[in-house]
Amino acid sequence: MTVVLPDFAWAEVGTVLRNKVARKLISSEQAEIAWETFNSFGVLTFINDVVVMRAAWRIADKEKLPTLYDAAYLAVAEIISRQNGEDCEFWTADKRLANSVEKSTSDY
């Protein structure tokens, strides 16, 4: 299994961890362990090119998404699905994003 992400995903993962430390939901040590675990995954692939950018813009417009961050994750799933000729599983803990695109997930 390979996990494919937009190239900025590492910064978002780190930001979530830093925010959890700031809100005292986890300790600095727990965040450090999670960060190092994330960085040691051998299955991560980060992609970014104009195809991702254009697809993210189109998806954000179609789904009325306020940010291109969310749309970029959907764009990566769409692109990988087309490249591999099979469905790509899309995982998110963002309930707002999942609910906003639930009706059209078969498109990605």
C-alpha positions in Angstrom: 0.0 0.0 0.0 1.2 3.5 -0.8 -0.2 6.7 0.7 -0.2 9.5 -1.8 -0.5 13.1 -0.5 -0.2 16.6 -1.8 3.3 17.9 -1.2 2.3 20.2 1.6 0.6 17.5 3.7 3.7 17.1 5.9 3.2 20.7 7.1 -0.4 20.1 7.8 0.4 17.0 9.9 3.0 19.0 11.8 0.6 21.9 12.3 -2.1 19.5 13.8 0.4 18.1 16.2 1.7 21.5 17.2 -1.9 22.7 17.8 -2.6 19.7 19.9 0.4 20.5 22.1 -0.6 24.2 22.4 -4.1 23.1 23.5 -2.5 20.7 25.9 -4.3 17.7 24.3 -1.0 15.9 24.0 2.5 16.4 25.4 5.5 17.7 23.4 7.0 14.2 23.8 3.9 12.6 22.3 3.9 15.0 19.4 7.6 14.3 18.8 6.9 10.6 18.7 3.9 11.0 16.3 6.0 13.4 14.1 8.9 10.9 13.9 6.5 8.0 13.2 4.9 10.0 10.4 8.3 10.8 8.9 9.4 7.2 9.1 6.5 5.8 7.1 8.0 4.2 4.1 4.7 4.3 2.2 4.3 8.0 1.8 4.5 9.6 -1.6 4.1 13.4 -2.0 3.0 14.8 -5.4 2.6 18.3 -6.7 2.4 19.6 -10.2 0.2 21.8 -12.3 -2.2 18.8 -12.9 -2.9 18.7 -9.1 -3.3 22.5 -9.0 -5.8 22.6 -11.8 -7.8 19.6 -10.5 -7.9 21.1 -7.0 -9.2 24.4 -8.4 -11.9 22.6 -10.5 -12.9 20.4 -7.5 -13.0 23.4 -5.1 -15.3 25.2 -7.5 -17.6 22.2 -8.2 -17.9 21.2 -4.5 -18.0 24.8 -3.2 -15.0 24.2 -1.0 -13.5 27.3 0.7 -9.9 26.2 0.5 -7.7 24.5 -2.1 -6.0 22.6 0.7 -9.0 20.2 1.0 -9.5 20.1 -2.8 -5.8 19.1 -3.3 -6.3 15.9 -1.3 -9.3 15.1 -3.5 -7.4 16.0 -6.6 -4.6 13.6 -5.7 -7.1 10.8 -5.2 -8.7 11.6 -8.5 -5.3 11.7 -10.3 -4.0 8.5 -8.8 -7.3 6.7 -9.6 -7.0 7.7 -13.2 -3.3 6.7 -13.4 -3.9 3.3 -11.9 -7.2 2.7 -13.6 -8.9 1.7 -10.3 -10.6 3.4 -7.4 -8.3 5.2 -4.9 -9.5 5.1 -1.2 -9.8 8.6 0.2 -9.3 8.9 3.9 -9.9 11.9 6.0 -10.7 12.8 9.6 -12.2 16.1 8.4 -15.9 15.5 8.9 -16.8 18.8 7.3 -14.9 17.8 4.1 -16.4 14.3 4.1 -19.9 15.6 4.5 -19.5 18.2 1.9 -18.4 15.8 -0.8 -20.2 12.6 0.3 -22.7 12.7 -2.6 -20.0 12.9 -5.3 -17.2 10.8 -3.9 -17.6 8.4 -6.8 -16.2 11.1 -8.9 -12.8 11.0 -7.1 
